[in-house]
Structures are given as C-alpha cells and as structure tokens.
Amino acid sequence: MNADVLRPGTAWTLLIAAGLIDVVWALTMKLSQGYTRLGWSVLSVISLIAFVWLLGRALTALPVGSAYAVWTGIGAAGTVLIGSVLFGEALTPMRLAGIGLVVAGIVVLRSA
C-alpha cells in the first residue's frame, strides 16, 4: 500500500472536517460582501484552500462519488442551519425535511 494513502477511518475524519470547513467558507464568503472586506476575504480563501486539501487527502482512500456527495451534503446542511442562526434565514418545515434527506443520504453513503 502506498504510504500516502490514508486508512479509511482517518479519511472519513478528514472528509467530515472538510465538510465543516466548507460551511466556514460559505459563511465567510457571505461576510466578505463580495470579497470587499479584507479580513473575511482572507479567511474565506484560507478556508477554501483548507477544505480542498482535506478533501483531496480523503480521496486517497475513499471512493470519489461517495466522498464528494458526503462533503457537499455536510456543507449544504451545515450552511442552511448556520445561515438560519446567524442571518435569520427561514428554517421552514420543508427546509428541515430537505436537511433530513441530505443527512439520511450521508448516513447511507457512509455505511455503504
């Protein structure tokens, strides 16, 4: 086995971290106001680099389709939830149902 390939457990941990950092990236993009606020813009770019690197490392051990779907699911669900808390975005029953479906998909892909 290649020394650069991670164990599956480590790869899943990095993938989850990448998904959480994806949420940070989305939020800092909004807070940067179109990349016109320097501090938030720098944090946004750093977050982008971090999650792409973590995702790339996770892909050394995980199937690309499952890993990408889980990563985007974590980012999407997390961003909806945090957006509702920080920016007062509506969290309607339909949006909650959508998040539930995304989370269910993540669980299925993780266990498959």
ABEGO torsion letter per residue (X at the ends): XBAABBBAAAAAAAAAAAAAAAAAAAAAAAAAGGGABAAAAAAAAAAAAAAAAAAAAAAAABBAAAAAAAAAAAAAAAAAAAAAAAAGBBBBAAAAAAAAAAAAAAAAAAAX
